[in-house]
Amino acid sequence: MTNRSNAQYPTTRLRRNRRTDWSRRLISENQLSVDDLIWPIFVHEADGIEPISTMPKVNRLSIPEAVKAAKEAYALGIPAMALFPYSPAEKRDEMGSEAINPDNLVCRAVAAIKEAVPDIGIMCDVALDPYTSHGHDGLLENGTILNDATIEVLIEQSLRQVEAGCDIIAPSDMMDGRIGAIRGGLDKAGHTDTQIMAYAAKYASAFYGPFRDAIGSTSALKGDKRTYQMDPANTDEAIREVALDLAEGADMVMVKPGMPYLDIVARVKNHFHVPTYAYQVSGEYSMIAGAIENGWMDRDRVIIESLMAFKRAGADGVLTYFAIDAARLLNNE
């Protein structure tokens, strides 16, 4: 029997399988569909929409506009959206108190979307950075992030979001032990069916800059987040982080950022075989969107190719600001 792995030209011509469209589709190893998309949006208290200067064609949305966006996403078949609030300085304090206000912007937006589009999934970020005057994800004392004290606030934040109608709690704070504590808090309150998607391998990345502009944290942030977010040099540490979050009750895990960390996505998926997601973060989006605006890259092709990279690495889904554009392309609209 011939060992095909040792076959050589001219007997083997790999271009045969690439010659026609039907053949290329037939041998395609990975598939990207609308079912793989989660759409992150930004909400604000103001009326209408407000462009985000560092994220071309991405806007902050009022609650009525967010409801319209949810209707559009649902009509295109996008399974879920992720909500992030823009918080002005007057809504921020040292303790991030607005995070546990049951009438805060995110809770009102979740409730409005779920009333209008009950069958779309809503994912809520759990962290204090949109609400703290110092811009950090946790409580800060004398320059140190307080891990255990922060977790108590995150539990309350999670409960308020679920009470508003959130389907997936997504802790992005990177405090040790927070997944187990939040799972326990949810279960104790009767929310045993609420899913948790852990930002399990979240790196201290320079690719988050435009996002911080979008939520109003850029000017607020004092120092950096390297004492709790991961070192970009590390890979084994990501496996330890994911293992801990799964042991504590995470239903799904996420790697963030996305394309610069496809090796981490692949390692996590291959090691754990659990639902694994990646976030095509704001810096990744803005680089691609900026190049598209300048005519440097083919818009449709680069959007789909960038998302296919996540599927090839093993991701089950992608959080992407291109979700609407990608859904239209995948639906041939």
C-alpha positions as CSV (number, residue, x, y, z in Angstrom):
1,M,0.0,0.0,0.0
2,T,1.3,3.4,-1.0
3,N,2.1,5.7,1.9
4,R,0.4,8.9,0.7
5,S,2.4,11.1,3.1
6,N,5.5,10.3,1.2
7,A,4.0,10.8,-2.3
8,Q,5.7,13.3,-4.4
9,Y,5.1,15.4,-7.5
10,P,4.2,14.7,-10.2
11,T,2.1,11.7,-8.9
12,T,0.7,14.0,-6.2
13,R,-0.6,17.4,-7.3
14,L,-2.3,19.2,-4.4
15,R,-3.7,21.8,-6.7
16,R,-6.1,19.2,-8.1
17,N,-8.3,19.6,-5.0
18,R,-8.1,23.4,-5.3
19,R,-9.1,23.7,-8.9
20,T,-12.8,24.3,-8.6
21,D,-15.1,26.0,-6.1
22,W,-17.1,22.8,-5.4
23,S,-13.9,20.9,-4.7
24,R,-12.5,23.5,-2.4
25,R,-15.8,23.5,-0.4
26,L,-15.8,19.7,-0.3
27,I,-12.3,19.4,1.3
28,S,-12.6,22.4,3.6
29,E,-11.3,21.4,7.0
30,N,-13.1,24.1,9.1
31,Q,-16.4,25.9,8.8
32,L,-17.4,29.4,10.0
33,S,-21.1,30.1,10.5
34,V,-23.3,32.8,12.1
35,D,-23.7,30.4,15.0
36,D,-20.0,31.1,15.9
37,L,-20.5,34.8,16.5
38,I,-21.0,36.8,19.7
39,W,-21.4,40.5,19.2
40,P,-20.0,42.9,21.8
41,I,-21.8,46.3,22.0
42,F,-21.3,49.4,24.1
43,V,-24.2,51.2,25.8
44,H,-24.3,54.7,27.2
45,E,-26.8,56.9,29.0
46,A,-27.0,59.5,26.3
47,D,-29.6,59.6,23.5
48,G,-28.9,58.0,20.1
49,I,-25.5,56.8,19.0
50,E,-22.0,58.2,19.6
51,P,-19.0,57.2,17.4
52,I,-15.9,55.8,19.2
53,S,-13.0,57.6,17.6
54,T,-10.5,54.7,18.0
55,M,-12.9,52.0,16.7
56,P,-14.1,52.8,13.1
57,K,-17.8,52.3,12.6
58,V,-18.4,51.2,16.2
59,N,-20.7,53.3,18.3
60,R,-21.9,53.7,21.8
61,L,-25.6,53.0,21.8
62,S,-28.5,54.3,23.9
63,I,-30.8,51.6,25.3
64,P,-33.4,52.1,22.5
65,E,-30.6,51.8,19.9
66,A,-29.2,48.7,21.7
67,V,-32.7,47.1,21.4
68,K,-32.7,47.9,17.7
69,A,-29.2,46.3,17.4
70,A,-30.4,43.2,19.2
71,K,-33.3,42.9,16.8
72,E,-30.9,43.1,13.9
73,A,-28.5,40.6,15.4
74,Y,-31.4,38.1,16.1
75,A,-32.7,38.5,12.5
76,L,-29.3,37.6,11.2
77,G,-29.1,34.5,13.3
78,I,-26.4,35.8,15.8
79,P,-26.9,33.7,18.9
80,A,-25.6,36.1,21.6
81,M,-24.5,39.7,22.4
82,A,-22.1,40.9,25.1
83,L,-22.9,44.3,26.8
84,F,-20.3,46.8,28.0
85,P,-21.2,50.2,29.6
86,Y,-19.6,53.6,29.0
87,S,-19.3,55.2,32.5
88,P,-18.5,58.9,32.8
89,A,-16.5,60.1,35.7
90,E,-19.5,61.0,37.8
91,K,-20.6,57.4,37.8
92,R,-17.3,56.1,39.1
93,D,-15.9,55.9,42.6
94,E,-13.1,54.1,44.5
95,M,-15.4,51.1,45.3
96,G,-17.0,50.7,41.9
97,S,-20.4,51.1,43.6
98,E,-22.4,51.5,40.4
99,A,-21.5,47.8,39.5
100,I,-24.0,46.6,42.2
101,N,-26.8,49.1,41.5
102,P,-29.7,47.1,40.3
103,D,-30.8,50.0,38.2
104,N,-27.5,50.6,36.5
105,L,-27.1,51.1,32.8
106,V,-26.2,47.5,32.0
107,C,-29.1,46.0,34.0
108,R,-31.6,48.4,32.3
109,A,-30.2,47.5,28.9
110,V,-30.3,43.8,29.6
111,A,-33.9,44.0,30.7
112,A,-35.0,46.1,27.7
113,I,-33.3,43.7,25.2
114,K,-34.7,40.6,26.8
115,E,-38.2,42.1,26.8
116,A,-37.9,42.9,23.1
117,V,-35.8,39.9,21.9
118,P,-36.2,37.2,24.6
119,D,-34.5,34.5,22.5
120,I,-31.2,36.2,22.0
121,G,-28.5,35.3,24.5
122,I,-27.1,38.1,26.7
123,M,-23.6,38.0,28.1
124,C,-22.5,40.4,30.8
125,D,-19.0,41.4,31.8
126,V,-18.2,41.0,35.5
127,A,-15.4,43.3,36.5
128,L,-15.2,46.7,38.2
129,D,-13.1,48.7,35.7
130,P,-16.1,50.4,34.0
131,Y,-17.1,51.7,37.5
132,T,-13.9,52.5,39.4
133,S,-12.4,55.9,39.6
134,H,-8.9,54.3,39.3
135,G,-9.9,52.2,36.3
136,H,-8.9,48.8,37.7
137,D,-10.9,45.6,37.7
138,G,-10.8,45.2,41.4
139,L,-10.8,47.2,44.6
140,L,-7.6,49.1,45.2
141,E,-5.9,49.9,48.5
142,N,-2.4,51.5,48.8
143,G,-1.6,50.5,45.2
144,T,-2.6,46.9,45.7
145,I,-5.6,45.1,44.2
146,L,-7.6,43.4,46.9
147,N,-8.4,39.9,45.6
148,D,-10.8,38.5,48.2
149,A,-12.6,41.8,48.9
150,T,-13.2,42.3,45.2
151,I,-14.8,38.8,44.8
152,E,-17.5,39.8,47.3
153,V,-18.4,42.7,45.0
154,L,-18.3,40.6,41.9
155,I,-20.8,38.1,43.4
156,E,-23.2,41.0,44.0
157,Q,-22.6,42.4,40.5
158,S,-23.3,39.0,39.0
159,L,-26.6,38.6,40.9
160,R,-27.8,42.0,39.8
161,Q,-27.1,41.2,36.2
162,V,-28.8,37.8,36.3
163,E,-31.8,39.3,38.0
164,A,-32.1,41.8,35.1
165,G,-32.1,38.9,32.6
166,C,-28.5,38.1,31.8
167,D,-27.9,34.6,30.5
168,I,-24.1,34.3,30.6
169,I,-22.0,35.7,33.4
170,A,-18.5,36.5,32.0
171,P,-16.0,37.4,34.8
172,S,-13.1,39.3,33.2
173,D,-11.4,40.6,36.3
174,M,-8.8,37.8,36.8
175,M,-9.1,37.6,40.6
176,D,-8.1,34.2,42.0
177,G,-11.1,32.1,43.1
178,R,-13.8,34.3,41.6
179,I,-15.4,31.6,39.4
180,G,-16.1,29.3,42.3
181,A,-17.4,32.1,44.5
182,I,-19.7,33.5,41.8
183,R,-20.9,30.0,41.0
184,G,-21.7,29.5,44.7
185,G,-23.5,32.8,44.9
186,L,-25.6,32.2,41.9
187,D,-26.5,28.7,43.0
188,K,-27.4,29.9,46.5
189,A,-29.8,32.5,44.9
190,G,-31.4,29.8,42.8
191,H,-29.7,30.7,39.5
192,T,-28.4,27.2,38.9
193,D,-29.0,27.4,35.1
194,T,-27.0,30.6,34.6
195,Q,-23.9,29.9,32.5
196,I,-20.4,31.2,33.3
197,M,-17.9,32.0,30.6
198,A,-14.7,32.6,32.3
199,Y,-12.1,35.0,30.9
200,A,-9.7,32.2,31.9
201,A,-6.6,33.2,30.0
202,K,-6.7,37.0,29.9
203,Y,-3.4,38.7,29.1
204,A,-2.1,42.1,30.1
205,S,-2.2,43.2,26.5
206,A,-1.6,46.5,24.7
207,F,-4.4,45.5,22.3
208,Y,-7.1,46.7,24.8
209,G,-6.5,50.4,24.2
210,P,-9.6,51.3,22.0
211,F,-11.9,49.3,24.4
212,R,-10.8,51.4,27.3
213,D,-11.7,54.5,25.3
214,A,-15.1,52.9,24.5
215,I,-15.9,52.4,28.2
216,G,-14.3,55.6,29.5
217,S,-11.4,54.0,31.4
218,T,-8.4,55.3,29.5
219,S,-8.0,58.5,31.5
220,A,-9.2,56.8,34.7
221,L,-6.6,54.0,34.7
222,K,-3.8,54.5,37.2
223,G,-0.9,52.2,36.6
224,D,-1.3,49.0,34.8
225,K,-3.0,45.6,35.3
226,R,0.0,43.3,35.2
227,T,-0.4,42.1,38.8
228,Y,-3.6,40.3,37.9
229,Q,-3.7,39.8,34.1
230,M,-1.3,37.3,32.5
231,D,2.2,37.9,31.2
232,P,2.1,37.7,27.3
233,A,5.2,35.5,27.5
234,N,3.5,32.7,29.3
235,T,1.6,29.7,27.9
236,D,1.8,27.0,30.6
237,E,0.2,29.5,33.0
238,A,-2.8,29.7,30.7
239,I,-3.4,26.0,31.1
240,R,-3.3,26.3,34.9
241,E,-5.7,29.2,34.9
242,V,-8.2,27.3,32.7
243,A,-7.9,24.2,34.8
244,L,-8.7,26.2,38.0
245,D,-11.7,28.0,36.4
246,L,-13.1,24.7,35.1
247,A,-12.7,23.1,38.5
248,E,-14.5,26.0,40.1
249,G,-17.5,25.6,37.8
250,A,-16.9,27.5,34.6
251,D,-19.1,26.2,31.7
252,M,-17.0,27.8,29.0
253,V,-13.6,29.4,28.8
254,M,-12.2,32.3,26.9
255,V,-8.8,33.4,25.6
256,K,-8.2,37.1,25.3
257,P,-6.8,38.7,23.1
258,G,-7.5,36.6,20.1
259,M,-5.4,36.5,17.0
260,P,-2.0,37.2,18.7
261,Y,-2.8,34.3,21.0
262,L,-4.1,31.6,18.7
263,D,-1.5,29.3,20.1
264,I,-3.2,29.6,23.5
265,V,-6.6,28.9,21.9
266,A,-5.2,25.7,20.3
267,R,-3.5,24.5,23.5
268,V,-6.6,25.1,25.6
269,K,-8.9,23.3,23.2
270,N,-6.6,20.4,22.7
271,H,-5.9,20.0,26.4
272,F,-9.4,20.3,27.9
273,H,-11.8,19.7,25.0
274,V,-14.4,22.1,26.5
275,P,-16.3,25.0,24.9
276,T,-13.5,27.4,24.1
277,Y,-14.0,31.0,22.9
278,A,-11.7,33.8,21.8
279,Y,-12.2,37.6,21.8
280,Q,-11.1,39.5,18.7
281,V,-10.4,42.5,20.9
282,S,-10.7,46.2,20.1
283,G,-7.1,46.7,19.0
284,E,-7.3,43.8,16.6
285,Y,-10.6,45.1,15.2
286,S,-9.2,48.7,14.9
287,M,-6.1,47.6,13.0
288,I,-8.2,45.6,10.5
289,A,-11.0,48.2,10.2
290,G,-8.5,51.0,9.8
291,A,-6.7,49.1,7.0
292,I,-10.1,48.5,5.3
293,E,-11.0,52.2,5.5
294,N,-7.7,53.1,3.9
295,G,-8.3,50.6,1.1
296,W,-5.3,48.5,2.1
297,M,-7.1,45.2,2.5
298,D,-10.2,43.6,0.9
299,R,-13.0,44.2,3.4
300,D,-15.1,41.0,2.9
301,R,-12.2,38.6,2.6
302,V,-10.2,39.9,5.5
303,I,-13.2,39.8,7.9
304,I,-13.9,36.2,7.1
305,E,-10.3,35.2,7.0
306,S,-9.6,36.7,10.4
307,L,-12.5,34.9,11.9
308,M,-11.7,31.6,10.2
309,A,-8.3,31.7,11.9
310,F,-10.1,31.3,15.3
311,K,-12.0,28.2,14.0
312,R,-8.8,26.7,12.6
313,A,-7.2,27.1,16.0
314,G,-10.0,25.3,17.7
315,A,-12.3,28.0,19.0
316,D,-16.0,27.2,19.3
317,G,-17.0,30.8,18.9
318,V,-15.6,34.4,18.6
319,L,-16.5,37.6,20.3
320,T,-16.1,40.1,17.4
321,Y,-17.1,43.7,16.6
322,F,-17.4,42.4,13.0
323,A,-20.3,40.1,13.9
324,I,-22.9,42.0,12.0
325,D,-20.7,42.4,8.9
326,A,-19.7,38.7,9.1
327,A,-23.2,37.5,9.6
328,R,-24.3,39.3,6.4
329,L,-21.5,37.9,4.5
330,L,-22.1,34.4,5.7
331,N,-25.8,34.8,4.9
332,N,-25.0,36.1,1.5
333,E,-26.8,39.3,2.2
